[in-house]
Amino acid sequence: MAGLPDLTRLRRRTVAVLATAQVLGGLAAGAVVSVGSPLAYELSGQEAWSGVMTTASTLGAAMASLGLARLAVARGRRRALSTGLALAAAGAAGIVLATVLASFPLLVTGAVLIGVGSAVNLQSRFAATDLSTPASRPRDLSLVVWASTVGAVVGPNLVGLDEWLSRISGLPSSAGVFVFAGVGMLAALVVVQVGLRPDPLDVAGRADGATGGREQVPVRVAAATLRRHPPAAGAVVGVVTAHAVMVAVMAMTPLHMTGHGASSPLIGLTVSVHLAAMFALSPLMGMLASVAGPRRVLVAGLGVVVVGAAVCGAAGGAHALVTVGLTLVGAGWSAATVAGSSILAGEVPGAERVAIQGLSDALMLFAGAGGGLLAGVGLGLIGFAGIGVTSAAVALGGAVAVLVVSRRRDTAARRV
């Protein structure tokens, strides 16, 4: 089509730009994980509020997912991602100010805003597929997910620079990691603004022959669209299930290991291996989805989550088994998320696709928050073993649901 750029070259550049932005923007997530709980306890003075930063940032990401998707439809990926990064940078600045003023309400507000950065990270994996071919889609998506590994690893290690920054700036030492996170967000914003030109969603629309203004797709229409596209609905079920189970098991593992005498370094190693399985393995999962098909990899990923959750539940005080189980949960999450997201990126056309992607991200984040909350309640009622067994059953139910929906689609296709 006349006027279109070289799509292959633009696709590769878009993936590189988004991966770079993921590395820079991912520092904020590591910051919340590393110092969020101590900072919330310090400013609130109550241990019960120590988890509020994680909760607030998760809710901020969930609420922003739908808004950023609508903005992407209306103004393009560049505007949506840049807006989200600007809000997240403002959140980091708000947290820094909260430490200076010792203001707990300002801390919570900043956490909500910095959570918007997580919504940007999630939308970025879909933006990487706007110009993809069916063969390259899983690989492109997985490379952007993989880039999140750098921020997740580097972010917590920036804590060591707090004292240095405090000496030269006069800021409280607890604020330092969020200064770096804010700078990372602003740098990612510049990368997106400069690099995503032309906008990949605009180019994709022109390549598909779209003309005229952009169409807004309300949430209710996105939900109705899922009912018309059973494979996409199955993908959402799979991604949401994998995330809810992963968060439920991961959130309770440190407490379980502490109760059985594990040292802090051992717990840290277990969580680090789990995170590596989640993000560092994503290119492998993308390759498998390209070769075997994303639906098979989605179901297989949920199967691995089933095994991992069951191993965690049966491990008791055997720390090595807990580490193996949590690593399997992370690997299964990676497979399910990459494959399920790839299905969403390729199954639904046009503006409805972007709206469904936003809905999927919001449901995924709300499910994670709910999974962590229910696991916390369940730990006192059924113990870690009960959480493992229940989580395995939920993941198995999700795998069955994906298979049932896919069979309905295959039957309908044969009738045509």
C-alpha positions in Angstrom: 0.0 0.0 0.0 1.3 3.4 -1.0 2.7 5.5 1.8 3.4 2.6 4.2 6.9 2.2 5.6 8.9 -1.0 5.5 6.8 -3.0 7.9 9.5 -5.6 8.8 12.1 -2.9 9.7 9.5 -0.9 11.6 8.4 -4.0 13.5 11.9 -4.7 14.6 12.6 -1.1 15.6 9.3 -1.0 17.6 10.2 -4.1 19.5 13.6 -2.7 20.3 12.2 0.6 21.5 9.6 -1.0 23.7 12.1 -3.4 25.2 14.4 -0.5 26.0 11.5 1.4 27.7 10.7 -1.8 29.6 14.2 -1.9 31.1 14.0 1.7 32.2 10.4 1.8 33.4 10.7 -1.6 35.2 12.9 0.0 37.9 9.7 1.3 39.6 8.3 -2.2 40.1 11.5 -3.3 41.7 11.5 -0.3 43.9 8.0 -1.0 45.3 9.0 -4.6 46.0 12.3 -3.8 47.7 11.3 -0.9 50.0 7.6 -0.5 49.8 6.6 -2.4 52.9 9.2 -0.9 55.2 8.4 2.6 54.0 4.7 2.1 54.5 5.3 0.9 58.0 7.7 3.8 58.7 5.1 6.4 57.7 2.0 4.8 59.0 3.5 3.5 62.3 1.3 0.4 62.0 2.4 -3.0 60.8 -1.1 -3.7 59.4 -0.5 -1.0 56.7 2.9 -2.4 55.6 1.4 -4.0 52.5 -0.5 -1.0 51.3 2.0 0.1 48.7 1.9 -3.1 46.9 -1.9 -3.2 47.0 -2.3 0.4 46.0 0.1 0.1 43.0 -1.7 -3.1 41.8 -5.0 -1.3 42.0 -3.6 1.7 40.2 -2.3 -0.6 37.4 -5.6 -2.4 37.1 -7.7 0.8 36.9 -5.3 2.4 34.4 -5.3 -0.6 32.1 -8.7 0.1 30.6 -8.0 3.9 30.4 -4.7 3.4 28.6 -6.3 1.0 26.2 -9.0 3.5 25.3 -6.4 6.2 24.9 -4.4 3.9 22.6 -7.5 3.5 20.4 -8.2 7.2 20.4 -4.6 8.6 20.1 -2.2 5.8 19.4 0.2 3.7 21.4 2.8 6.4 21.7 0.4 8.8 23.4 -1.0 6.1 25.7 2.3 4.8 26.8 3.8 8.2 27.3 0.8 9.3 29.4 1.1 6.3 31.6 4.9 6.8 32.1 4.3 10.5 32.9 1.8 9.5 35.6 4.1 6.9 37.0 7.0 9.4 37.2 4.6 11.8 39.0 3.9 8.9 41.4 7.6 8.4 42.1 7.9 12.1 42.8 4.9 12.0 45.1 6.5 9.1 47.1 9.7 11.1 47.4 7.8 14.1 48.7 5.8 11.8 51.0 9.1 10.7 52.7 10.2 14.3 53.1 6.8 15.4 54.6 6.2 12.1 56.4 2.8 12.0 54.8 1.2 8.5 54.6 -1.8 9.6 52.4 0.6 11.1 49.9 2.6 7.9 50.0 -0.6 5.9 49.1 -1.5 8.4 46.3 2.0 8.1 44.9 1.8 4.3 45.0 -1.4 4.3 43.0 0.2 6.5 40.3 3.4 4.6 40.2 1.3 1.5 39.6 0.2 3.0 36.3 3.8 2.1 35.1 2.9 -1.6 35.5 -0.1 -1.0 33.2 2.3 0.5 30.7 4.5 -2.5 30.9 1.6 -4.8 30.2 0.3 -2.8 27.3 3.8 -2.6 25.9 3.8 -6.4 25.2 0.7 -6.0 23.1 2.1 -2.9 21.4 5.0 -5.1 20.3 2.5 -7.2 18.3 0.8 -4.4 16.4 2.9 -5.0 13.3 3.7 -8.7 13.9 3.0 -11.5 11.5 1.4 -14.6 13.0 4.8 -16.4 12.9 6.6 -13.5 14.7 3.9 -12.5 17.1 4.9 -14.8 20.1 8.5 -14.0 19.7 8.0 -10.2 19.5 5.8 -10.3 22.6 8.1 -12.5 24.6 11.1 -10.3 23.9 9.4 -7.3 25.5 8.3 -9.4 28.5 11.9 -10.6 28.8 13.1 -7.0 29.1 11.1 -6.7 32.3 13.7 -9.0 33.9 16.3 -6.3 33.9 14.2 -3.8 35.9 13.0 -6.5 38.3 16.6 -7.4 39.1 18.2 -4.0 39.0 15.5 -2.1 40.9 15.9 -3.7 44.3 19.7 -3.4 44.0 19.4 0.4 43.7 18.7 0.4 47.4 22.4 0.3 48.0 22.7 3.8 46.5 20.3 5.4 48.9 22.9 6.6 51.4 25.0 8.1 48.7 22.0 10.0 47.2 21.0 11.1 50.7 24.4 12.6 51.4 24.5 14.7 48.2 20.8 15.7 48.1 19.7 15.9 51.7 16.7 13.6 50.9 15.8 10.8 53.3 17.6 7.7 52.4 14.3 5.8 51.9 13.5 8.2 49.1 16.5 7.4 47.0 15.3 4.3 45.1 12.2 6.2 44.0 14.3 9.0 42.7 16.0 6.5 40.4 12.7 5.0 39.5 11.3 8.4 38.5 14.3 9.1 36.4 13.9 5.7 34.7 10.3 6.5 34.0 11.1 9.8 32.4 13.9 8.2 30.4 11.5 5.6 29.2 9.0 8.4 28.2 11.7 10.0 26.1 12.5 6.7 24.4 8.8 6.1 23.6 8.2 9.6 22.3 11.2 9.6 20.1 11.2 5.9 19.0 7.6 5.1 18.3 7.4 7.3 15.2 5.4 6.4 13.2 2.9 5.0 15.7 2.7 1.2 15.2 -1.0 1.1 15.9 -1.6 3.8 13.2 0.6 1.9 10.7 -1.2 -1.3 11.5 -4.6 0.3 10.9 -3.4 1.7 7.5 -2.0 -1.7 6.6 -5.4 -3.2 7.3 -7.1 -0.6 5.1 -8.7 1.4 8.0 -9.7 4.9 7.2 -11.4 7.8 9.1 -11.6 8.5 12.8 -10.9 6.1 15.6 -13.6 4.0 17.2 -14.0 3.9 21.0 -14.9 0.5 22.4 -16.6 0.6 25.9 -15.9 -2.2 28.4 -19.3 -3.8 27.8 -18.6 -4.0 24.1 -15.2 -5.5 24.8 -16.9 -8.2 27.0 -19.4 -8.9 24.2 -16.6 -9.2 21.7 -15.0 -11.8 23.8 -18.2 -13.9 23.6 -18.0 -13.7 19.8 -14.4 -14.9 19.9 -14.1 -18.0 22.0 -10.4 -18.4 21.5 -9.8 -14.9 22.9 -12.2 -15.6 25.8 -10.3 -18.8 26.6 -7.0 -16.9 26.4 -8.3 -14.4 29.0 -9.4 -17.2 31.3 -6.0 -18.8 31.0 -4.0 -15.7 31.6 -6.2 -14.6 34.5 -6.1 -18.0 36.2 -2.3 -18.3 35.9 -1.8 -14.9 37.4 -4.2 -15.4 40.3 -2.6 -18.7 41.2 0.9 -17.4 40.8 0.4 -14.4 43.1 -1.5 -16.6 45.7 1.4 -19.1 46.0 4.2 -16.6 45.7 2.8 -14.2 48.3 2.6 -16.9 51.0 5.9 -18.7 50.2 8.2 -16.4 52.2 5.9 -16.6 55.3 5.8 -20.4 55.0 9.6 -20.7 54.6 10.2 -18.4 57.5 7.9 -20.5 59.7 10.0 -23.5 58.9 13.3 -21.8 59.8 14.5 -20.7 56.3 17.1 -17.9 56.3 16.5 -14.6 54.6 19.2 -15.3 51.9 17.5 -18.7 51.1 14.1 -17.0 50.8 15.6 -14.3 48.6 17.2 -16.9 46.4 13.9 -18.8 46.1 12.0 -15.6 45.0 14.8 -14.6 42.6 14.7 -18.0 40.9 10.9 -17.7 40.7 11.1 -14.3 39.1 13.8 -15.5 36.6 11.5 -18.3 35.6 8.6 -15.8 35.1 10.5 -13.3 32.9 13.8 -14.7 31.7 12.2 -17.7 30.2 9.7 -15.7 28.1 11.7 -15.9 24.8 11.8 -19.7 25.1 8.0 -19.6 25.7 7.5 -17.4 22.7 9.6 -19.8 20.6 7.5 -22.8 21.8 4.3 -20.9 21.0 5.5 -20.2 17.5 6.4 -23.8 16.9 3.6 -25.7 18.8 0.9 -23.1 18.6 -0.1 -20.7 21.4 -3.2 -22.6 22.5 -1.2 -25.8 23.3 1.5 -23.7 25.1 -1.2 -21.9 27.1 -2.8 -25.2 28.3 0.7 -26.7 28.9 1.7 -23.7 31.0 -1.4 -24.1 33.2 -0.5 -27.7 33.6 3.0 -26.7 34.8 1.3 -24.3 37.3 -0.8 -27.2 38.6 2.3 -29.3 39.2 4.2 -26.4 40.8 1.4 -25.5 43.1 0.9 -29.1 44.1 4.7 -29.5 44.8 4.6 -26.4 47.0 1.6 -27.7 48.9 3.3 -31.1 49.5 6.7 -29.7 50.4 6.2 -29.1 54.1 9.5 -27.9 55.6 11.6 -29.1 52.6 12.9 -25.8 51.3 14.4 -27.3 48.2 11.0 -28.7 47.2 9.4 -25.3 47.8 11.9 -23.7 45.6 11.3 -26.2 42.8 7.5 -25.8 43.1 7.7 -22.0 43.0 10.0 -22.1 40.1 7.6 -24.4 38.2 4.8 -22.0 39.0 6.8 -19.1 37.6 7.7 -21.1 34.4 4.0 -22.1 33.9 3.0 -18.4 34.4 5.5 -17.4 31.7 4.2 -19.9 29.2 0.5 -19.1 29.9 1.0 -15.4 29.8 3.1 -15.3 26.6 0.9 -17.8 24.8 -2.4 -16.3 26.0 -1.4 -12.7 25.2 -0.3 -13.9 21.7 -3.7 -15.3 21.1 -5.4 -12.1 22.2 -3.1 -10.1 19.9 -4.0 -12.2 16.9 -7.6 -13.2 17.3 -9.6 -10.0 17.3 -9.2 -7.2 14.7 -9.1 -3.4 15.0 -10.1 -1.3 17.9 -11.9 -4.2 19.6 -8.5 -6.0 19.9 -6.9 -3.1 21.9 -10.0 -2.8 24.2 -9.9 -6.5 24.9 -6.2 -6.3 25.7 -6.9 -3.6 28.2 -9.8 -5.6 29.7 -7.6 -8.7 30.0 -4.8 -6.7 31.8 -7.4 -5.2 34.2 -8.9 -8.6 35.0 -5.4 -10.1 35.4 -4.3 -7.5 37.9 -7.6 -7.6 39.9 -7.3 -11.4 40.0 -3.7 -11.1 41.3 -4.8 -8.8 44.0 -7.7 -11.1 44.9 -5.5 -14.2 44.8 -3.0 -12.6 47.2 -5.8 -11.4 49.6 -7.5 -14.8 49.6 -4.3 -16.6 50.2 -3.5 -14.4 53.2 -6.9 -15.3 54.7 -6.5 -18.9 53.7 -3.1 -19.3 55.3 -4.6 -19.2 58.7 -7.5 -21.5 57.8 -6.1 -24.3 55.6 -2.4 -23.6 55.9 0.2 -23.5 53.1 -0.5 -27.1 52.1 -4.2 -26.2 51.6 -3.2 -23.1 49.5 -1.1 -25.3 47.3 -3.8 -27.9 46.7 -6.5 -25.3 46.2 -4.3 -23.3 43.8 -3.5 -26.5 41.8 -7.2 -27.2 41.5 -7.9 -23.7 40.3 -5.2 -23.9 37.7 -6.5 -27.3 36.6 -10.0 -25.8 36.2 -8.6 -23.0 34.1 -6.8 -25.4 31.8 -10.1 -27.4 31.3 -12.0 -24.2 30.6 -9.5 -23.2 27.9 -9.8 -26.6 26.3 -13.6 -26.5 26.4 -13.8 -23.1 24.8 -11.3 -24.1 22.1 -13.3 -27.2 21.3 -16.4 -25.1 20.8 -14.5 -23.0 18.3 -13.1 -26.0 16.4 -16.6 -27.5 16.2 -18.0 -24.2 14.8 -15.2 -24.0 12.3 -15.9 -27.6 11.0 -19.6 -26.8 10.6 -18.7 -23.8 8.4 
